[in-house]
Each structure stands twice: as structure tokens, then as C-alpha cells.
Amino acid sequence: MSLLPKFAQVLVVGGGPAGTTAATLLAREGFDVTLLEREIFPRYHIGESLLPSSLQVLDLLGVREKVEAYGFQCKPGAHYIWGDERWDVNFSDLLGNYTHSFQVRRDEFDKLLLDHAKSQGVKVFEGIEVNSLSFDGDRPQSATWSQRVEGNSTGELSFDFLIDATGRSGLMATNYLKNREYHQIFQNVAIWGYWKNATRLGNGREGAIVVNSTEDGWLWGIPLHDGTMSVGLVIHKKTFKEKRSTSLENIYLEGIAKSSKLKELLEPGELVSKVQVEQDYSYTADRFAGSGYLLAGDAACFLDPLLSTGVHLATFSGLLAAASLASVLRNEIKEDQAMSFYERNYKQAYLRLMVMVSAFYDQNKKKESYFWQAQQLTTSNYGDGEKLQQMFVNLTSGMEDMLNVEDKPDRIFRDVSDRLKEHWDLRHKQFSNTLKEEEQDQMVASNEFFSTFNGIFSLSKEAAIDGFYLVTTPQIGLAHANS
Ligand SMILES: Cc1cc2nc3c(=O)[nH]c(=O)nc-3n(C[C@H](O)[C@H](O)[C@H](O)COP(=O)(O)OP(=O)(O)OC[C@H]3O[C@@H](n4cnc5c(N)ncnc54)[C@H](O)[C@@H]3O)c2cc1C
């Protein structure tokens, strides 16, 4: 291992998609970036189904060609069997150069991005874990690290800025800020494994993700380029506990047996991996940024994987983090303005998808109502059914986050999050006929709130948050709307 530096202008901890995106973009702007990753890549990771929005970020990273040429399974969209409805989401409906995506083995995809980061000037050190941080007041200023593999070196590295991209382990949020909250509305458990010889969808849609609801929850089927299919079952924690007297594999296989489409696709298949499990996985940190630091990707927040949004949010926040810091380091903007820009944009993108996912969990709805919900979450003024479907594709592909929509800076995350929970509880009561008379008015008000809830994300000059918007040319950074 070559010697770790004692100082970095920017220290990125974590080499997943969030960390490599932020580090590569900053290195390409000429900044001094060190990235520490505790594993040696390739390393296993769940989260294989990507959205087209990530291609846009891959373009900015200069790695799109390598990804396109790698041989990952091309993903034309999604096939939903949801409640009584069935429909296809086609990324070919999107505009521009982002009309597909990929299903990736994350060990291979993440290694490709990490190797690319090295090639772009990021000082990458694998097998190095950050064990603790020291602070000057609230501001992190140095990290102590230890080598986990092929040696036992230790050391300290100081920095001007920290990007915490440590994923679910959340270095800052769980050890120092202690500000991570788990969402009450998505108390789910995911159980997954890999299958050989599963049948794939026909008619040119063999690369699509299959999303299949059941009476207990839902399943994903993600066809991968090595011929296997990643198949996961998501059920509520309560249901999981009720079934826990039997083995994990039994719960998993029973869940598949209750599905319609996935059961059929897996009929000739064989489970070729051990079954893995993850729970309590939807959360947000109270703050995403502060003096000298930003939390990117899962280190800040995580949303139930129903719409495959994780890597999108990771690369998107990596882009926002790089742009925000680049402008600070070039003295174009004050640090607190950049941190506020970052936090609001990332929270708002997250929140919008969270509203969309929670609408989905209400399986009693018709597909048109999901399209309608998508339209409510954007500002574009579409009318007929076909165009509403287009809005849905835009939103659930992550592309809307990359586009220009109206800003509502007064919409505070926590407030909306609380209202979302309230709304969800009321809807449950309504569907189970347990809504009390005195709750009727509350239900009406809640419906009104969500029907007027409008576009919230801004990257554009017209809709700049705090007067700032993101620019990617001629260099990555923030610009002021009045300049
Ligand atoms: C059940 C399930 C299904 C999912 N399905 C999908 C899907 O289909 N599509 C999708 O887009 N997303 C999906 N996701 C989400 C996706 O896995 C994550 O959102 C995504 O990996 C986040 O990227 P990241 O870079 O923030 O974190 P990670 O990819 O987790 O990277 C963090 C890195 O930090 C390193 N690290 C941690 N702590 C330290 C430390 N102290 N020092 C040094 N290094 C450290 C880790 O080793 C790791 O490599 C799913 C998640 C779950 C739980």
C-alpha cells in the first residue's frame, strides 16, 4: 500500500456510488481529494437496479462509455403487477440520451466507478477504515484510520472538508450527530437471494425489473448479466415477526409462492445463493450538512427500494455535494450558503420520492392514481392519461430531479414527513372502515394538502433555491440566479 497523505483538501469516506461520484467530480475540477474505503473492491452490495438519471451523472463523471461497454444487463424499464393492475414503464418514453438504464452486479459496477475515480486523480485507499473523527467545535477536522487487510497500519489524516459517504453505517450520523430517525411508515424487512435458470420477460423486455405485489408485501425480480436473477421479498416487520418461527428461507420461498408473476418466472429456476436479510432500512438524518461536512447517499437517508431509487439518490447527492464544495473552494459562495443549498436540494429530492413510494404502498389504488400522484409532485401541466403516464416515468426514472421544476423552499422536510405519516394512518383507517367521525375533517384536510403538494426540486436558474442553482458547464459548481 502506498503511503496515505497526512492532509486532504477534501476527504471522502466510502467508495460506493455516492463517494465515487463526489470524489471524481471534485478531482476533475482540480481539487485534492482522498477517498478511504474499508473494503477491498470488488465487494458485494445489494441495490442492482439503476434508474436512467444515473446515466446523466455517469456522463458528467466521464465514465458512461465504460459502463455502456461493460456488458451489464440493459434495463428498458419496469413491469408492475401491483394490486389489480399490470403495466409497463418504458424508459424509451423519456427524452434525450437517457432512454434506458442498467441492472448491475454492484461488486462490478462499484469497482468500475472506483477504478475510474483513481484514473481521474482521486487518491483512493482501499482496505482502510475510518475509526473516528476529531472536531474543532462542531467542525470535523481530522480522521483516524486503520488498515483492515494486508497490514495493520494506523494513522491520522486532517482535511478542510469531509464528505461522509459511508452508506448505511453512517459514520457521522450514528457516531457523532446521533440524528438518524427510522421511518414509522416503512417498517419493512427485505429478504433476498439469487436464482439460476429463471425465465425472463419476453418481447424485448427481458432486462426489465419485475415488481410484484402480494397480500403480504411485494417482490422484486432483477435479471443480471451473469445469467442470475436477484429476487427479493419485502414484508412488514410485524408480518416477519409473526412468521419468524420458521426459517428465513421458508419465509422467502412462501413469499414467492404467493406472487403471481415471479412464481411463474422462477418455476424452472434454482436458488443458488444463501438468503440475506435487511431490516429497519428507511431513515433520514436530521441534518445532511453542517460546518465542514456533508452526508451523501445512504449516509444521509435511505428510502424503501420499491422504486429502485438508492443509487439515483447516491449519485445525485454526490453531484450536489461536489458542486457545492467546488464553489466554496473557489471562493464563489459562502460555506453556509453551499451547505444550505445541498441540504435542501437533497432533502427535497428524497422527500418527493418518499411521497411517491408511500402512495404506491397503498395497493388499493388504480394505476391512474399513481400517475396522478406523480403529476402532483411536479409542476408540469399535463392533462390527459397518456401524458400523466409520461410524468410518472419522468419522476420514477429520477429524471425529474435532474430537470427544472418549481421551488417551494418553505416546505420543511420534517413537517411534510410528519404529515405524510398522518395521511398514511388516516388512509389506512379509511380503507379498513375504522375512520372515526371526528377524523373525517382531518382526512379531507390531509387529502387537500397532498393534492396541492407541488414540485419541490430546483436545479434551474428560474427556480433557484436561495438564489443559487447548479451548473455543470464550463465547470461544476453553484451559480447565482442574479449573475
Ligand atoms: C434490500 C435493498 C434493496 C435495494 N435495491 C436497490 C435497487 O434495486 N436499486 C437501487 O438503486 N438501490 C437499491 N438499494 C439501495 C442501494 O443499495 C443504496 O442506496 C446505495 O448503495 C447507496 O450508495 P452509497 O454510496 O450511499 O453507499 P454504499 O453503496 O453502501 O457505499 C458505502 C461504502 O462506504 C464504506 N464504508 C462504510 N463505513 C466506512 C468507514 N468507516 N471507513 C471507510 N469506508 C467505509 C462501505 O464499505 C461501502 O463500500 C437497495 C437497498 C436495500 C437495503
The ligand as an ORCA input file, in Angstrom:
! r2SCAN-3c Opt
* xyz 0 1
  C     -32.950     -4.528      0.227
  C     -32.405     -3.414     -0.588
  C     -32.626     -3.362     -1.960
  C     -32.124     -2.302     -2.718
  N     -32.370     -2.256     -4.071
  C     -31.936     -1.199     -4.789
  C     -32.138     -1.129     -6.203
  O     -32.688     -2.033     -6.814
  N     -31.684     -0.016     -6.861
  C     -31.040      0.985     -6.219
  O     -30.666      1.983     -6.863
  N     -30.785      0.924     -4.892
  C     -31.217     -0.130     -4.177
  N     -30.930     -0.204     -2.853
  C     -30.210      0.916     -2.240
  C     -28.722      0.923     -2.539
  O     -28.163     -0.275     -2.076
  C     -28.063      2.112     -1.807
  O     -28.926      3.207     -1.801
  C     -26.739      2.551     -2.446
  O     -25.807      1.508     -2.421
  C     -26.171      3.779     -1.689
  O     -24.884      4.103     -2.132
  P     -23.853      4.833     -1.136
  O     -22.657      5.162     -1.950
  O     -24.529      5.894     -0.389
  O     -23.497      3.729     -0.046
  P     -22.777      2.241     -0.209
  O     -23.006      1.803     -1.599
  O     -23.315      1.476      0.891
  O     -21.270      2.588     -0.014
  C     -20.739      2.942      1.236
  C     -19.293      2.480      1.310
  O     -18.695      3.037      2.484
  C     -17.799      2.082      3.030
  N     -17.620      2.429      4.444
  C     -18.558      2.400      5.415
  N     -18.034      2.816      6.584
  C     -16.742      3.118      6.354
  C     -15.678      3.610      7.168
  N     -15.861      3.874      8.475
  N     -14.450      3.812      6.613
  C     -14.261      3.560      5.285
  N     -15.243      3.085      4.464
  C     -16.464      2.888      4.989
  C     -18.501      0.753      2.796
  O     -17.588     -0.322      2.805
  C     -19.143      0.977      1.416
  O     -18.338      0.478      0.365
  C     -31.388     -1.282     -2.083
  C     -31.131     -1.351     -0.704
  C     -31.633     -2.382      0.046
  C     -31.358     -2.426      1.531
*
